[in-house]
Structure formats: structure tokens, C-alpha cells
Amino acid sequence: MIRRIVKMTFREEETDTFLDLFERTKNAIRNFPGCCHLELWRQHAHEHVFFTYSLWENPGALEAYRQSELFQNTWSQTKALFAAKPQAWSLELVSQPDLQEGQSDF
């Protein structure tokens, strides 16, 4: 399982444009083969800074998405709204808490 975090800083006046784009494309991304999970986060103190958090079955699934028409179209629209260069990390889980019955993982 690959965890992907992408930090995106938008021009403040383009925040709503990005949110509209995300709403239109999130289900297609979530249903892309190999995508197990997708969330959008916003930085509390800077409302024009967002992060996507996604889970992918494996690196090949993530790469297939990155090569897809869906990604190319979505990313070209997203990049036009940036105020700063995006940052991305692909991560593997190393350790997690041992959960006892009835506990939440949050």
C-alpha cells in the first residue's frame, strides 16, 4: 500500500475554483483502478493551502493513474491555479498503534 500526500498552494482568488474542480473529479479519482482512498485537507492557518491524501494498492497503480487522461486533464487545470510549486511524497507505513477491540485508529 502506498500513501500519497500532495501539498498544493493556490492563489487565494483561485481557492473556490480548485474546490469546484475537486468536487467534479473526486469520484472519478476514487474509482480509478488501484485507488483505495482519497481525502482533501486544508491547512488550518492558511486556507489557500491544501493537501490530498490518497492510498494506492501499489506503486504501479499510482503510476497508471499519473499516466491517465483523467490525471492529465485534472492536473493541467489544477496547475494553472498554483501560487507555488506543489510538493508530493509517496510513503509506506512503517508502524501503527496496536488497537485493542473497540478502539478507533484515530
C-alpha positions in Angstrom: 0.0 0.0 0.0 1.3 3.4 -1.0 0.2 6.6 0.8 0.5 9.7 -1.3 0.4 13.2 0.1 0.5 16.2 -2.3 0.8 19.8 -1.0 -0.8 22.5 -3.2 -0.7 26.2 -2.6 -3.2 28.1 -4.6 -3.5 31.8 -5.4 -6.1 32.9 -2.8 -8.6 34.1 -5.5 -8.5 30.6 -7.1 -9.4 28.6 -4.0 -13.0 28.2 -4.9 -12.1 27.3 -8.5 -9.9 24.4 -7.1 -12.7 23.3 -4.7 -15.2 23.1 -7.6 -12.7 21.1 -9.7 -12.1 18.7 -6.9 -15.8 18.2 -6.4 -16.2 17.4 -10.1 -13.3 14.9 -10.2 -13.1 13.3 -6.8 -15.4 10.4 -7.6 -13.6 9.5 -10.8 -10.3 9.6 -9.0 -11.7 7.5 -6.1 -13.0 4.9 -8.6 -9.7 4.8 -10.6 -8.3 1.2 -10.6 -5.9 0.8 -7.7 -7.1 3.9 -5.7 -8.3 2.8 -2.3 -8.9 6.2 -0.6 -8.8 9.9 -1.3 -9.2 12.8 1.1 -8.7 16.6 0.7 -7.3 18.5 3.6 -6.9 22.3 4.1 -4.2 23.9 6.3 -5.9 25.5 9.2 -3.9 28.7 9.3 -3.6 29.2 5.5 -6.9 28.5 3.8 -5.4 28.5 0.3 -3.0 25.6 1.1 -4.4 22.1 0.5 -3.2 18.5 0.8 -4.5 15.4 -0.9 -4.1 12.2 1.0 -4.6 9.1 -1.1 -4.0 5.4 -0.7 -3.0 3.2 -3.7 -2.7 -0.6 -3.9 0.9 -0.4 -5.2 3.3 2.0 -7.0 2.2 0.6 -10.3 -1.4 1.7 -9.7 -0.3 5.2 -8.7 1.9 5.4 -11.8 -1.0 4.2 -14.0 -3.2 7.0 -12.6 -0.4 9.6 -13.2 -0.2 8.5 -16.8 -4.0 8.5 -17.3 -6.1 11.0 -19.2 -8.0 11.7 -16.0 -4.9 12.8 -14.2 -3.5 14.8 -17.2 -6.7 16.7 -17.6 -7.2 17.3 -13.9 -3.6 18.2 -13.2 -3.4 20.7 -16.1 -6.4 22.6 -14.8 -5.1 22.4 -11.2 -1.5 23.6 -12.1 -2.9 26.8 -13.6 -4.2 27.8 -10.2 -1.0 27.4 -8.2 0.8 30.2 -6.3 3.8 27.9 -5.5 5.3 24.7 -6.8 3.5 21.7 -5.4 5.2 19.1 -3.3 4.5 15.4 -3.3 5.5 12.4 -1.2 4.9 8.7 -1.7 5.1 6.9 1.7 4.9 3.4 3.1 3.5 2.8 6.6 6.3 1.6 8.9 4.4 1.4 12.2 1.0 1.9 13.6 -0.6 1.6 17.0 -1.8 -1.7 18.2 -5.5 -1.4 18.5 -7.5 -3.2 21.1 -11.1 -4.3 20.5 -13.4 -1.3 20.4 -10.6 1.3 19.9 -10.6 3.7 16.9 -7.5 4.2 14.9 -7.9 8.0 15.3 
